[in-house]
Amino acid sequence: MERTLTIAATVALCILLCGCGADSHMKKGDKFFALGEYFDAASHYKKAYSATPPKERPLRGQRALKLAECYRRINYTQKAIAAYNNALRYKQADSLTHLRLAQQLMKTGNYKEAAKQFQTALDSLPGSRLAAAGLRSARMAPQWKEEGSQYTVKREDFFNSRRADYSPMLAGDAGDQLYFTSTRTDAKGDELSGITGMMNGDIFVATKDENGKWQKPQAIDTELNSEFDEGACSFTPDGKTMYLTQCTTDPQYPRYATICTSARADASWGKSNVIEITKDTLSSFAHPAVSPDGEWLYFTSDMPGGMGGLDIWRVRLTDVGTGGVENLGEPINTEGDEMFPTFRPNGDLYFSSDGHPGMGGLDIFIAKPDSAGGTWHIEHPGYPLNSQGDDFGMTFEGPHNRGYFSSNRGDGKGWDHIYSFLNPEIVQTVKGWVYEQEGYELPQAVVYMVGNDGTNLKLSVKGDGSFTQPIKPGVDYVLLGTCKGFLNHKEQLRVEPVTESEEYVLQFPLASITAPVLIDNIFYDFDKATLRPESTKALDELIKLLNENPNVTIELSAHCDYRGAIEYNRVLSQKRAESVVNYLVEHGIAADRLSPVGYGKEKPKTIRKKLTETYPFLKENDVLTEDFIKKLKPEEQEICNQLNRRTEFIVLRTTYGMFDEKGNLKNPPQPKADAETEQPEPEWSPW
């Protein structure tokens, strides 16, 4: 009898100790959950669940439900399903349990069982749009998978590691850099994330070599990455500023994601700085995406005023910071989560959502603006771009419908990986280069593009002076290249229908306002001032330039080499300059805009840097005087003499015809109309 009592007491004591241990783990789990560290919370909830006696069914069910919520948030899908089922088995399901379970079943492709759970959720939550959308998803997903689409996808393991790799973003003037987030072991920091159980994410980059082959991804070796989470980056159109997400750790404070910026200097990224979007310090701000025109920053947030869960918002970018936050509203945002906004260069907004009908997890959707830019039309691109898993984080190779994205499809641990995608649609583009005549690219240039279909765009160029813009068949375009300190250059383009993708290439050589500009390929009869027929093309280009810049007057100068009598050369060069002016006047250029001057050999050519690439024996700022030339080799002397025999122009004024006889501006700016009736004017129009 005494022995029996001892055994009973021991069992009771063990049960008591187990209960105390379970309670302790629950408290620790609740603390980690409140901080957003769901992996650590799940570890303690699991221990608490295991230590809870099976006969305590309500308590066991409650703890299973908390465990399920952690597993759901860290993409442990199968474990989440098992935990939700335990909560149901112990009759501790709340109003959202069937909905959450159905969503997890969708991620495993178990659409039949998911439909049952969505129907149960809809019965208990009759007004739930999420349940209704989920039920439609479960019923339609098998059909969408069977129908497929034009997309092809491929897992790109060259970029991937044995951990999570996601949110790829192409950058560089030629799209030869691929930035992405990774939790691989090379990431900074010594501790594992309490959220995921992996390393905190860092931004990595892969670059192409001179043969166009991708090189091994490397961590960005600057202060950009820290021991905290960094990722999901985006770039301004000029490539000089990076926007990224950062999530810091505070053992006493919940984790809130913030958006930071980093500036590029000398080909490296500097330390990131948090930007203030609102005064709200209790909401997350993540997944930044800069609009193609650089005027808006789109992002994900759970701040008050949204439609439920995470929404996509935008804020205007200005020279003095951000201002004017807007929720994109319907039809983009839903009661679910909308995340990872990104743009195709044509203005289409891509984002991921679990609130719209899809195939499971996060699906990629396309929001296309209407012609007026006021509303969005939502499209689901179907399978295989979308899958039963999470699909998100698009990036595009220029204007084409190909590039990279991330997905955790087929990964039992829920880790994300980088995939490539291709949709072989016909894309017509125009690519242009803006550069200084006799000089280099002009990265500060702006190109105005107007089409007779209503297109009116202001395009910034990349660091190499180039731009690429989608165009439409059957449209006439006029493009005006501009840059401060230079004359404008205009090109016209007629786009014809094609059966395969095509790119039109245009050149925008801009003439300097402050430096002499060579008029290349001007030829005269030997020892005469008579223009040769082959000079016509260059002279017609000069006429075009003067017509495009009607407020400009120029000095037209002719030069000779050092050989021959001084006075003879001066007279000959004067007559040659006059011959050019006469040609221009005969073709409609006002004579008072032109000043012919013959300099003979008085102004030998000064070498500019660009010319040294063609003639390496010359250096920048060399002056081709007689003394300089006579010290060179005979063949080099002849080259220099040819360079001295030239026809140039230099801009004298940029205000011709702008003022009347009294000195008043002929076309002064008009005062703005009343705010209610004012209509926006196109920035530039040739018509």
C-alpha positions as CSV (number, residue, x, y, z in Angstrom):
1,M,0.0,0.0,0.0
2,E,2.8,2.4,0.9
3,R,4.6,1.5,-2.3
4,T,1.5,2.2,-4.4
5,L,1.1,5.6,-2.8
6,T,4.7,6.5,-3.5
7,I,4.3,5.6,-7.2
8,A,1.1,7.6,-7.4
9,A,2.8,10.6,-5.8
10,T,5.8,10.3,-8.1
11,V,3.5,10.3,-11.2
12,A,1.5,13.2,-9.8
13,L,4.8,15.1,-9.3
14,C,6.0,14.4,-12.8
15,I,2.7,15.6,-14.2
16,L,3.0,18.7,-12.1
17,L,6.5,19.3,-13.3
18,C,5.6,18.7,-16.9
19,G,2.8,21.2,-16.5
20,C,5.1,23.8,-15.1
21,G,7.6,23.2,-17.9
22,A,4.8,23.5,-20.5
23,D,3.7,26.8,-19.0
24,S,7.2,28.1,-19.0
25,H,7.6,27.2,-22.7
26,M,4.3,28.9,-23.5
27,K,5.4,32.1,-21.8
28,K,8.7,32.1,-23.7
29,G,6.9,31.2,-26.9
30,D,4.4,34.1,-26.4
31,K,7.3,36.5,-25.9
32,F,9.0,35.5,-29.1
33,F,5.7,35.5,-31.0
34,A,5.0,39.1,-29.8
35,L,8.5,40.1,-31.1
36,G,7.8,38.5,-34.5
37,E,10.4,35.7,-34.0
38,Y,8.2,32.9,-35.1
39,F,10.9,30.2,-35.5
40,D,11.9,30.6,-31.9
41,A,8.3,30.8,-30.8
42,A,7.5,27.6,-32.6
43,S,10.3,25.8,-30.8
44,H,8.9,26.6,-27.4
45,Y,5.2,26.0,-28.5
46,K,6.2,22.6,-29.7
47,K,7.8,21.7,-26.4
48,A,4.8,23.0,-24.5
49,Y,2.5,21.0,-26.8
50,S,4.5,17.8,-26.3
51,A,4.5,18.3,-22.5
52,T,0.7,18.8,-22.4
53,P,-1.1,15.5,-21.3
54,P,-3.4,14.2,-24.1
55,K,-6.3,14.2,-21.6
56,E,-6.1,18.0,-21.4
57,R,-7.7,18.2,-24.8
58,P,-8.7,21.9,-24.8
59,L,-5.3,23.1,-23.6
60,R,-3.6,20.8,-26.1
61,G,-5.7,22.2,-28.9
62,Q,-5.0,25.8,-28.0
63,R,-1.3,25.2,-28.0
64,A,-1.5,23.3,-31.4
65,L,-3.3,26.4,-32.8
66,K,-0.5,28.7,-31.7
67,L,2.1,26.3,-33.1
68,A,0.2,26.2,-36.4
69,E,0.3,30.0,-36.7
70,C,4.1,30.0,-36.3
71,Y,4.6,27.3,-38.9
72,R,2.3,29.1,-41.3
73,R,4.3,32.3,-41.0
74,I,7.7,30.6,-41.6
75,N,6.4,28.5,-44.6
76,Y,6.6,25.1,-42.8
77,T,3.5,24.1,-44.7
78,Q,3.2,20.4,-43.8
79,K,3.8,21.0,-40.1
80,A,1.3,23.9,-40.2
81,I,-1.3,21.5,-41.7
82,A,-0.7,18.9,-39.1
83,A,-0.9,21.5,-36.3
84,Y,-4.2,23.0,-37.6
85,N,-5.7,19.5,-37.9
86,N,-4.7,18.9,-34.2
87,A,-6.5,22.1,-33.3
88,L,-9.6,20.9,-35.1
89,R,-9.3,17.4,-33.6
90,Y,-9.2,18.9,-30.1
91,K,-12.1,21.2,-31.1
92,Q,-10.2,24.4,-30.4
93,A,-10.6,25.9,-33.9
94,D,-11.5,29.6,-34.1
95,S,-13.3,31.4,-37.0
96,L,-10.1,31.6,-39.1
97,T,-8.7,28.1,-38.5
98,H,-10.6,26.5,-41.5
99,L,-9.5,29.4,-43.7
100,R,-5.8,29.1,-42.7
101,L,-5.9,25.3,-43.1
102,A,-7.4,25.7,-46.5
103,Q,-4.7,28.1,-47.6
104,Q,-2.0,25.7,-46.4
105,L,-3.6,22.8,-48.3
106,M,-3.6,25.0,-51.4
107,K,0.2,25.3,-51.1
108,T,0.5,21.5,-51.2
109,G,-1.8,21.2,-54.3
110,N,-4.5,19.4,-52.3
111,Y,-7.2,21.4,-54.0
112,K,-10.1,19.0,-53.3
113,E,-9.6,19.1,-49.5
114,A,-8.8,22.8,-49.6
115,A,-12.2,23.4,-51.2
116,K,-13.9,21.6,-48.4
117,Q,-12.2,23.8,-45.8
118,F,-12.8,27.0,-47.7
119,Q,-16.5,26.1,-47.9
120,T,-16.6,25.5,-44.1
121,A,-14.9,28.8,-43.6
122,L,-17.4,30.5,-45.8
123,D,-20.3,29.0,-43.9
124,S,-19.0,30.4,-40.6
125,L,-17.7,33.7,-42.2
126,P,-20.4,34.4,-44.9
127,G,-19.0,37.9,-45.7
128,S,-15.4,36.8,-46.1
129,R,-14.0,37.7,-49.4
130,L,-10.9,35.7,-48.7
131,A,-12.9,32.6,-48.2
132,A,-14.9,33.2,-51.3
133,A,-11.7,33.9,-53.4
134,G,-10.1,30.8,-51.9
135,L,-13.0,28.6,-52.8
136,R,-12.9,29.8,-56.4
137,S,-9.1,29.3,-56.4
138,A,-9.5,25.7,-55.2
139,R,-12.0,25.0,-57.9
140,M,-10.2,26.7,-60.8
141,A,-6.5,25.9,-60.0
142,P,-6.6,22.4,-61.6
143,Q,-8.0,23.9,-64.8
144,W,-5.4,26.7,-64.9
145,K,-2.6,24.2,-64.4
146,E,-4.0,22.0,-67.3
147,E,-4.4,25.0,-69.6
148,G,-1.0,26.4,-69.0
149,S,0.3,29.5,-70.8
150,Q,3.0,30.8,-73.1
151,Y,5.4,31.2,-70.1
152,T,8.3,28.8,-69.6
153,V,10.2,28.8,-66.3
154,K,13.5,27.2,-65.3
155,R,15.1,26.9,-61.9
156,E,18.5,28.8,-62.1
157,D,20.6,26.9,-59.6
158,F,23.7,28.8,-60.6
159,F,22.4,31.7,-58.4
160,N,20.8,29.5,-55.7
161,S,22.3,28.1,-52.5
162,R,21.2,25.5,-50.0
163,R,19.2,28.2,-48.2
164,A,16.7,30.9,-49.3
165,D,17.5,33.1,-52.4
166,Y,14.8,35.5,-53.5
167,S,13.8,38.9,-54.9
168,P,16.1,39.1,-57.9
169,M,16.6,42.5,-59.4
170,L,18.5,43.2,-62.7
171,A,20.6,46.4,-62.8
172,G,23.4,48.0,-64.8
173,D,23.3,49.8,-68.1
174,A,23.2,46.5,-70.0
175,G,21.3,44.5,-67.3
176,D,24.5,42.7,-66.5
177,Q,24.1,42.7,-62.7
178,L,21.7,40.6,-60.8
179,Y,21.1,41.6,-57.2
180,F,19.1,39.2,-54.9
181,T,18.6,38.4,-51.2
182,S,20.1,35.3,-49.7
183,T,20.3,33.6,-46.3
184,R,23.3,31.4,-47.4
185,T,26.1,30.9,-44.9
186,D,28.2,33.7,-46.5
187,A,25.7,36.3,-45.1
188,K,27.0,38.5,-42.3
189,G,26.2,37.9,-38.7
190,D,26.9,35.0,-36.3
191,E,23.4,34.3,-35.0
192,L,20.5,32.6,-36.7
193,S,17.3,34.5,-37.2
194,G,14.6,34.1,-34.6
195,I,12.1,34.5,-37.4
196,T,13.3,31.9,-39.9
197,G,15.9,29.8,-38.1
198,M,18.4,30.7,-40.9
199,M,21.1,33.4,-41.3
200,N,19.7,36.9,-41.6
201,G,19.4,37.9,-45.2
202,D,22.0,39.9,-47.1
203,I,22.1,41.4,-50.6
204,F,24.3,39.5,-53.0
205,V,25.2,40.4,-56.6
206,A,26.2,38.4,-59.7
207,T,27.8,40.1,-62.7
208,K,28.4,39.1,-66.3
209,D,31.9,39.0,-67.7
210,E,32.9,40.5,-71.1
211,N,31.5,37.4,-72.8
212,G,28.1,37.8,-71.2
213,K,28.6,34.9,-68.8
214,W,27.3,35.1,-65.3
215,Q,30.0,35.0,-62.6
216,K,29.6,33.5,-59.1
217,P,27.4,35.6,-56.8
218,Q,29.2,37.6,-54.2
219,A,28.0,39.4,-51.1
220,I,28.2,43.2,-51.4
221,D,31.4,43.9,-49.5
222,T,30.5,47.3,-48.1
223,E,28.6,48.7,-45.1
224,L,25.3,48.1,-47.1
225,N,24.9,44.7,-45.5
226,S,24.8,44.3,-41.7
227,E,24.2,41.6,-39.2
228,F,20.5,42.3,-39.6
229,D,18.2,41.4,-42.5
230,E,18.6,43.3,-45.7
231,G,16.9,42.5,-49.0
232,A,14.2,43.1,-51.7
233,C,16.0,46.0,-53.4
234,S,15.0,48.3,-56.2
235,F,16.9,51.0,-58.1
236,T,16.2,54.5,-59.4
237,P,16.2,54.9,-63.2
238,D,19.7,56.4,-63.2
239,G,21.0,53.5,-61.1
240,K,22.6,55.8,-58.5
241,T,20.2,55.1,-55.6
242,M,19.2,51.7,-54.1
243,Y,16.0,51.3,-52.1
244,L,16.0,48.2,-49.9
245,T,14.2,46.6,-46.9
246,Q,16.0,46.3,-43.6
247,C,14.7,44.5,-40.5
248,T,16.7,45.1,-37.3
249,T,16.6,43.1,-34.0
250,D,15.6,44.4,-30.6
251,P,15.2,41.8,-27.8
252,Q,12.6,44.0,-26.1
253,Y,10.7,45.4,-29.1
254,P,8.7,43.9,-32.0
255,R,10.4,43.6,-35.3
256,Y,9.2,46.1,-37.9
257,A,10.7,46.3,-41.4
258,T,11.9,49.6,-42.7
259,I,12.8,51.0,-46.1
260,C,16.3,52.4,-46.5
261,T,18.3,54.0,-49.2
262,S,21.9,53.5,-50.3
263,A,23.9,55.8,-52.7
264,R,26.3,54.5,-55.3
265,A,29.7,56.1,-55.4
266,D,32.8,54.9,-57.2
267,A,31.0,51.7,-58.2
268,S,30.2,50.7,-54.6
269,W,27.2,51.0,-52.4
270,G,27.3,53.0,-49.2
271,K,25.8,52.4,-45.8
272,S,22.0,52.4,-45.8
273,N,19.9,55.1,-44.2
274,V,16.3,54.7,-43.1
275,I,13.8,57.0,-44.9
276,E,10.7,58.3,-43.2
277,I,7.6,57.6,-45.2
278,T,5.2,58.4,-42.3
279,K,5.4,59.2,-38.6
280,D,4.1,55.7,-37.9
281,T,6.7,53.7,-36.0
282,L,4.4,50.7,-35.3
283,S,3.9,49.5,-38.9
284,S,6.2,47.7,-41.3
285,F,7.4,49.2,-44.5
286,A,9.0,46.8,-47.0
287,H,9.5,45.7,-50.6
288,P,10.3,49.1,-52.3
289,A,9.8,49.5,-56.0
290,V,10.6,52.7,-57.9
291,S,8.3,53.5,-60.8
292,P,9.8,53.7,-64.3
293,D,9.7,57.5,-64.3
294,G,11.4,57.7,-60.9
295,E,8.6,59.8,-59.5
296,W,7.0,57.3,-57.1
297,L,8.1,54.7,-54.6
298,Y,5.7,51.7,-54.3
299,F,5.9,49.6,-51.2
300,T,4.2,47.1,-48.9
301,S,2.8,48.0,-45.5
302,D,0.3,47.0,-42.8
303,M,-0.2,50.6,-41.6
304,P,-3.7,51.7,-40.6
305,G,-6.0,52.8,-43.5
306,G,-5.4,49.7,-45.6
307,M,-7.9,47.1,-46.8
308,G,-6.6,44.2,-44.7
309,G,-3.4,42.4,-44.1
310,L,-0.5,43.9,-46.1
311,D,-1.4,46.4,-48.8
312,I,0.6,48.1,-51.6
313,W,1.0,51.8,-51.1
314,R,2.9,54.5,-52.9
315,V,4.6,57.8,-51.9
316,R,5.9,60.5,-54.2
317,L,9.7,61.0,-54.4
318,T,10.9,64.6,-54.5
319,D,14.3,66.3,-54.3
320,V,13.6,67.1,-50.6
321,G,12.3,63.6,-49.5
322,T,9.0,61.8,-49.7
323,G,5.5,63.1,-49.5
324,G,1.9,62.2,-50.1
325,V,1.2,58.5,-49.2
326,E,-1.5,56.8,-51.1
327,N,-3.1,53.3,-50.8
328,L,-3.6,51.8,-54.2
329,G,-7.0,50.5,-53.2
330,E,-9.1,48.2,-55.3
331,P,-8.8,46.3,-57.5
332,I,-5.1,45.7,-56.5
333,N,-5.5,45.4,-52.7
334,T,-7.7,42.9,-51.0
335,E,-8.5,41.6,-47.5
336,G,-5.4,39.3,-47.9
337,D,-1.8,40.2,-48.4
338,E,-0.4,42.1,-51.4
339,M,3.4,42.3,-51.5
340,F,6.5,42.5,-53.7
341,P,5.5,45.2,-56.2
342,T,7.8,45.6,-59.2
343,F,7.5,47.3,-62.6
344,R,8.1,46.2,-66.1
345,P,9.6,49.2,-68.0
346,N,6.3,49.6,-70.0
347,G,4.5,50.7,-66.8
348,D,2.8,47.4,-65.9
349,L,2.8,46.8,-62.2
350,Y,3.6,43.2,-61.1
351,F,2.8,42.1,-57.5
352,S,2.1,39.0,-55.5
353,S,-1.1,38.3,-53.5
354,D,-3.0,35.6,-51.6
355,G,-6.2,37.6,-51.7
356,H,-7.0,37.3,-55.4
357,P,-8.0,33.9,-56.8
358,G,-4.8,32.0,-57.5
359,M,-3.1,28.6,-57.5
360,G,-1.9,28.6,-53.9
361,G,0.3,30.7,-51.7
362,L,1.3,34.0,-53.2
363,D,0.5,34.3,-56.9
364,I,1.9,36.9,-59.3
365,F,-0.6,39.3,-60.8
366,I,-0.2,42.0,-63.4
367,A,-1.9,45.4,-63.0
368,K,-2.1,47.3,-66.2
369,P,-3.0,51.0,-66.1
370,D,-5.7,52.2,-68.4
371,S,-4.9,54.8,-71.1
372,A,-5.9,57.6,-68.7
373,G,-3.8,56.2,-65.9
374,G,-6.7,56.3,-63.5
375,T,-7.6,52.7,-63.0
376,W,-5.9,49.3,-63.1
377,H,-6.9,46.1,-65.0
378,I,-5.8,43.0,-63.1
379,E,-4.5,39.9,-65.0
380,H,-3.5,36.4,-63.7
381,P,-0.6,35.1,-65.9
382,G,-1.5,31.5,-65.1
383,Y,0.7,28.4,-64.9
384,P,3.7,27.8,-64.9
385,L,4.7,31.3,-63.9
386,N,2.4,30.7,-60.9
387,S,2.3,27.5,-58.9
388,Q,0.9,26.0,-55.8
389,G,3.7,27.6,-53.8
390,D,4.7,31.3,-53.2
391,D,5.7,33.1,-56.5
392,F,7.0,36.6,-56.3
393,G,9.8,39.1,-57.0
394,M,9.8,39.7,-60.7
395,T,12.6,41.5,-62.7
396,F,12.8,42.1,-66.4
397,E,15.5,42.1,-69.0
398,G,14.9,45.5,-70.5
399,P,11.5,45.8,-72.2
400,H,11.1,42.1,-73.0
401,N,8.9,39.7,-71.2
402,R,11.7,37.6,-69.8
403,G,13.8,37.8,-66.7
404,Y,13.9,36.3,-63.2
405,F,11.6,35.7,-60.2
406,S,11.5,33.7,-57.0
407,S,9.4,30.8,-55.9
408,N,9.4,28.1,-53.2
409,R,7.5,25.6,-55.3
410,G,8.6,22.0,-54.7
411,D,10.8,22.9,-51.7
412,G,9.7,20.8,-48.7
413,K,11.3,23.3,-46.3
414,G,9.6,26.3,-47.9
415,W,12.8,27.9,-48.9
416,D,12.8,30.3,-51.9
417,H,14.9,29.9,-55.0
418,I,15.5,32.0,-58.2
419,Y,13.9,31.0,-61.4
420,S,14.1,32.4,-64.9
421,F,11.0,33.0,-67.1
422,L,10.3,33.7,-70.7
423,N,7.1,34.8,-72.5
424,P,7.9,35.0,-76.3
425,E,5.7,37.9,-77.1
426,I,6.6,40.4,-79.9
427,V,8.1,43.5,-78.5
428,Q,9.2,46.5,-80.5
429,T,11.6,49.0,-78.9
430,V,13.6,52.1,-79.8
431,K,17.1,52.3,-78.3
432,G,19.0,55.6,-78.5
433,W,22.3,57.0,-77.4
434,V,22.8,60.7,-76.5
435,Y,26.3,61.9,-76.6
436,E,28.4,65.0,-77.4
437,Q,29.6,65.5,-80.9
438,E,33.3,64.6,-80.8
439,G,32.8,63.6,-77.2
440,Y,31.3,61.1,-74.9
441,E,27.9,60.0,-73.6
442,L,25.7,62.5,-71.7
443,P,24.2,60.8,-68.7
444,Q,22.4,64.0,-67.7
445,A,20.5,64.1,-71.0
446,V,16.7,63.9,-71.2
447,V,14.8,62.7,-74.3
448,Y,11.3,63.8,-75.0
449,M,9.2,61.3,-76.9
450,V,5.9,62.2,-78.6
451,G,3.7,59.9,-80.6
452,N,0.6,60.6,-82.7
453,D,-1.3,58.1,-80.5
454,G,-1.1,60.5,-77.6
455,T,2.3,59.3,-76.2
456,N,4.1,62.1,-74.4
457,L,7.1,60.9,-72.3
458,K,10.1,62.4,-70.7
459,L,12.9,59.8,-70.7
460,S,16.0,59.9,-68.6
461,V,19.1,58.1,-70.0
462,K,21.4,55.6,-68.3
463,G,25.0,56.1,-67.3
464,D,26.1,55.3,-70.8
465,G,23.8,57.9,-72.3
466,S,21.4,55.2,-73.6
467,F,17.7,54.7,-73.2
468,T,15.3,51.9,-74.3
469,Q,11.6,52.4,-74.7
470,P,8.8,50.1,-76.0
471,I,6.9,51.5,-79.0
472,K,3.7,50.5,-80.8
473,P,3.2,49.5,-84.5
474,G,1.4,52.0,-86.7
475,V,2.5,55.0,-84.6
476,D,4.6,58.0,-85.7
477,Y,7.1,59.2,-83.1
478,V,9.2,62.3,-82.7
479,L,12.1,62.2,-80.2
480,L,14.0,65.2,-79.0
481,G,17.4,64.7,-77.3
482,T,18.3,67.5,-74.9
483,C,21.0,68.3,-72.4
484,K,21.9,71.5,-70.5
485,G,24.8,73.2,-72.4
486,F,24.0,71.6,-75.7
487,L,21.8,72.1,-78.7
488,N,18.8,69.8,-79.2
489,H,18.7,67.0,-81.7
490,K,15.5,65.6,-83.2
491,E,14.8,62.2,-84.7
492,Q,11.6,60.9,-86.3
493,L,10.4,57.3,-86.4
494,R,7.6,55.4,-88.1
495,V,6.9,52.0,-86.6
496,E,5.6,49.3,-88.9
497,P,3.9,46.1,-87.8
498,V,6.4,43.1,-87.5
499,T,6.1,39.4,-87.0
500,E,9.0,39.1,-84.5
501,S,10.6,41.4,-81.9
502,E,12.6,44.3,-83.4
503,E,14.7,47.2,-82.0
504,Y,15.2,50.5,-83.8
505,V,18.5,52.3,-83.0
506,L,18.8,56.1,-83.1
507,Q,21.8,58.4,-82.4
508,F,21.5,61.8,-80.7
509,P,24.8,63.6,-81.2
510,L,24.4,67.0,-79.4
511,A,26.4,70.0,-80.3
512,S,28.1,72.0,-77.5
513,I,27.0,75.6,-76.9
514,T,30.4,76.5,-75.5
515,A,33.0,74.6,-77.6
516,P,33.7,74.5,-81.4
517,V,31.8,71.8,-83.2
518,L,33.3,70.1,-86.2
519,I,31.2,69.8,-89.3
520,D,32.6,66.5,-90.6
521,N,32.8,65.5,-94.3
522,I,32.9,69.0,-95.8
523,F,34.9,68.9,-99.0
524,Y,36.1,71.6,-101.4
525,D,37.7,71.5,-104.9
526,F,41.5,71.6,-104.6
527,D,42.8,75.1,-103.8
528,K,39.3,76.5,-104.3
529,A,36.2,77.5,-102.3
530,T,33.8,75.4,-104.4
531,L,31.8,72.9,-102.3
532,R,32.0,69.3,-103.6
533,P,28.8,67.3,-104.1
534,E,29.7,64.9,-101.3
535,S,29.5,67.7,-98.8
536,T,25.7,67.9,-99.2
537,K,24.8,65.3,-96.6
538,A,26.8,67.0,-93.8
539,L,25.4,70.5,-94.8
540,D,21.8,69.2,-94.8
541,E,22.4,67.8,-91.3
542,L,23.6,71.3,-90.2
543,I,20.4,72.8,-91.7
544,K,18.3,70.3,-89.7
545,L,20.2,71.2,-86.6
546,L,19.6,75.0,-87.1
547,N,15.9,74.4,-87.8
548,E,15.6,72.3,-84.6
549,N,17.2,75.2,-82.6
550,P,15.7,78.3,-84.2
551,N,16.9,80.7,-81.5
552,V,20.6,80.0,-82.2
553,T,23.1,82.1,-84.2
554,I,26.5,80.6,-85.1
555,E,29.9,81.6,-86.4
556,L,30.8,79.4,-89.3
557,S,34.6,79.1,-89.6
558,A,37.0,77.5,-92.1
559,H,40.6,76.6,-91.2
560,C,43.7,75.6,-93.2
561,D,46.9,73.8,-92.3
562,Y,50.2,75.8,-91.7
563,R,51.5,75.3,-95.2
564,G,51.2,78.2,-97.7
565,A,51.2,82.0,-97.4
566,I,49.4,83.4,-94.4
567,E,47.2,85.9,-96.4
568,Y,46.5,83.4,-99.1
569,N,45.2,80.8,-96.6
570,R,43.2,83.4,-94.8
571,V,41.4,84.6,-98.0
572,L,40.8,81.0,-99.1
573,S,39.4,80.0,-95.8
574,Q,37.1,83.0,-95.7
575,K,35.7,82.2,-99.1
576,R,35.2,78.6,-98.1
577,A,33.3,79.7,-95.0
578,E,31.2,82.0,-97.2
579,S,30.4,79.1,-99.5
580,V,29.0,77.1,-96.6
581,V,26.9,80.1,-95.4
582,N,25.6,80.7,-99.0
583,Y,24.4,77.0,-99.1
584,L,22.6,77.4,-95.8
585,V,20.9,80.6,-96.8
586,E,19.8,79.1,-100.1
587,H,18.1,76.4,-98.1
588,G,16.1,78.6,-95.9
589,I,18.4,79.6,-93.0
590,A,18.2,83.4,-92.2
591,A,21.5,85.1,-93.2
592,D,21.6,87.1,-89.9
593,R,21.9,83.9,-88.0
594,L,25.2,83.1,-89.7
595,S,28.6,84.7,-89.5
596,P,31.3,83.3,-91.9
597,V,34.9,83.7,-90.7
598,G,38.1,82.4,-92.4
599,Y,40.9,81.9,-89.9
600,G,43.5,80.4,-92.2
601,K,46.1,78.8,-89.9
602,E,45.6,81.2,-87.0
603,K,43.6,78.8,-84.9
604,P,45.2,75.3,-85.0
605,K,43.0,72.5,-83.7
606,T,43.0,71.7,-79.9
607,I,42.8,67.9,-79.4
608,R,39.8,66.6,-77.3
609,K,40.0,63.4,-75.3
610,K,37.7,61.4,-77.6
611,L,40.1,62.0,-80.6
612,T,43.0,60.4,-78.7
613,E,41.2,57.0,-78.9
614,T,41.6,57.2,-82.7
615,Y,45.0,58.7,-82.7
616,P,46.9,57.4,-79.6
617,F,50.0,59.5,-80.5
618,L,48.0,62.6,-79.6
619,K,47.1,63.7,-76.0
620,E,44.1,65.7,-74.7
621,N,44.7,69.5,-75.1
622,D,47.5,69.1,-77.6
623,V,47.5,72.1,-79.9
624,L,48.4,71.3,-83.5
625,T,50.8,74.2,-84.2
626,E,53.4,74.2,-86.8
627,D,56.2,73.6,-84.2
628,F,54.2,70.7,-82.7
629,I,53.5,69.0,-86.0
630,K,57.1,69.2,-87.3
631,K,58.4,67.2,-84.3
632,L,56.2,64.2,-85.3
633,K,56.8,61.3,-87.7
634,P,55.9,62.1,-91.4
635,E,52.7,60.0,-91.4
636,E,51.6,61.6,-88.1
637,Q,52.3,65.1,-89.5
638,E,49.9,64.4,-92.4
639,I,47.2,63.3,-90.0
640,C,47.6,66.5,-88.0
641,N,47.5,68.6,-91.2
642,Q,44.2,66.9,-92.1
643,L,42.8,67.6,-88.7
644,N,43.7,71.3,-89.0
645,R,42.0,71.6,-92.4
646,R,38.4,71.7,-91.0
647,T,35.1,73.5,-91.0
648,E,33.5,74.3,-87.6
649,F,30.8,76.3,-86.0
650,I,30.5,77.8,-82.6
651,V,27.3,79.1,-81.0
652,L,27.2,82.9,-80.6
653,R,23.7,83.4,-79.2
654,T,20.7,81.3,-78.0
655,T,18.1,84.1,-77.9
656,Y,17.7,84.9,-81.6
657,G,14.1,85.9,-82.4
658,M,13.0,85.7,-78.8
659,F,12.5,89.5,-78.2
660,D,10.7,92.3,-80.0
661,E,12.2,95.7,-80.9
662,K,11.5,97.0,-77.4
663,G,13.4,94.1,-75.8
664,N,10.3,92.4,-74.6
665,L,9.9,88.6,-74.7
666,K,7.7,87.7,-77.7
667,N,6.0,84.7,-76.1
668,P,6.0,85.2,-72.3
669,P,4.8,82.3,-70.1
670,Q,1.0,82.5,-69.6
671,P,-0.4,82.6,-66.1
672,K,-1.9,79.3,-64.9
673,A,-5.6,78.8,-65.4
674,D,-7.9,78.3,-62.5
675,A,-7.2,75.1,-60.7
676,E,-10.6,73.6,-61.5
677,T,-10.2,74.2,-65.3
678,E,-6.5,73.9,-65.8
679,Q,-5.4,71.1,-68.1
680,P,-2.0,69.6,-68.0
681,E,0.1,70.6,-71.0
682,P,2.5,68.2,-72.7
683,E,6.1,68.9,-71.8
684,W,7.0,69.0,-75.4
685,S,5.2,68.6,-78.7
686,P,6.4,68.8,-82.3
687,W,2.8,69.2,-83.6
